[in-house]
Amino acid sequence: MHLKKSSVTERRLIGKDDSDPNQIPNPIHHHHQTQNKNRTAIDNKGSGFTKYNHPQGQNHHHTVDIPTGVDHFRRRSARARSGSISSFFPSNLLSSLSSYRPVIARFLRKLLRYTLRARLICFHLRFLLLLAVPPLYIFFLVINLRIFLRLVFVIIALSFILSISLRFALPHLTSIRLFVARLLTFIPARFSSSQPSTDRVVWSIGSKPVAENNKTNSGSWVQKYGTNDMYEGEFHRGKCSGSGVYYYSMKGKYEGEWIDGKYDGYGVETWSKGSRYRGQYRLGLRHGIGVYTFYTGDVYAGEWSNGQCHGCGVYTSEDGSRYDGEFKWGVKHGLGSYHFRNGDAYAGEYFADKMHGFGVYHFANGHKYEGAWHEGRRQGLGMYTFRNGDTQAGHWEDGVLSCPTEQTIRPGSSFTISHSKVVDAVEQARKAAEKAHEVVKVEERIKRAVMAANRAANAARVAAVKAVQSQTFHRNDGDLETNC
């Protein structure tokens, strides 16, 4: 009996120590069948054991844990590992390390990425050095080492001087600052900032909802800018749109129409030196019909394209000379007629701001030349007629008759000059002169454009006055609120 009790006790202890479940007798068979209704079975999903609790009326006051399935072996290995780790590290350190595990993993991923990039850069540098070896070898063979060192010193000195000059000159160069500002607006957001966007996404069905805390960005007010410039006029969606006046600091002003923050429509622009433009604009540039008066007294009236004289127009100089004809990107090009201040007149073809092609030149003393021109000089076949009726025909070079038609063979040359060819050149020159006088006249269009520009400037001044009044009214309201 004593041996039986000890064997039962050993078996129970072995069952608690996770021994083989097949060697443990089922305690259910040692009790009466009436005990089954008082027995409760609790299945622990996480542990893999089935606990059987006997009623208190029996002599058995213990609980037998029976391992179920493969989870018994997993738990045993986990206990062994946890026991070995906990023996070396305290429990609070283990819990803190487990909380920092995602941070450590993220750091390791970034470290691996940067390592790969560094290896790639090193490979590219080695490749470039390998490619640079032959040119450097040839360079050192051809050029002396002392000369090479001098060149390196000069390059470094010039780079230093250039950087210092840009450092002092950049704040005063308005054009460069505007170019840099416009360039920065085209840089994507992912290059300009590494922080993720925190804007909320609003989903709606139907019409677009009104944004919360949305300030009024349309109306009339005064806007000052960092360059001491100031705009007085109308706004739409936060941009200059409508009519308004823009004052440039110490440079001038613009009065006219705006669209999306740019000159667009009719307007008047005045500069501090005295120059003035009245006419059409498009996307911030002079485009259409307009009149530009230079501070020197010269005046251009005609067609514009992207800020330059382009098309038909009239250019009048202060000295009294005048050009009526075609322009191309700011220079005389095409057909036109020019009246000089000394009384001479030319009608014909122009190329790159010079008499080039065929044309007729009338001198103030009554002489006349009809024929070919090259870069402002008489060159080619042509005829010169004196005021008494005498003529000189033939081949001209650099403004001088080199081979008249009476001489059949040009000295030093093997080709002959026919009088019929000279006559053909004269006819072409006369046709070009007639076409030059028939160039499309733009006087009426210029008058209408100037009137429209003046009206737009007046409307802009009225809008500026309203903007100033609105600004003053809101300022007074703020003062009253603070006083109350």
Order of alpha helices (4+ residues) and beta strands (2+ residues): alpha-beta-beta-beta-alpha-alpha-alpha-alpha-alpha-alpha-beta-beta-beta-beta-beta-beta-beta-beta-beta-beta-beta-beta-beta-beta-beta-beta-beta-alpha-alpha
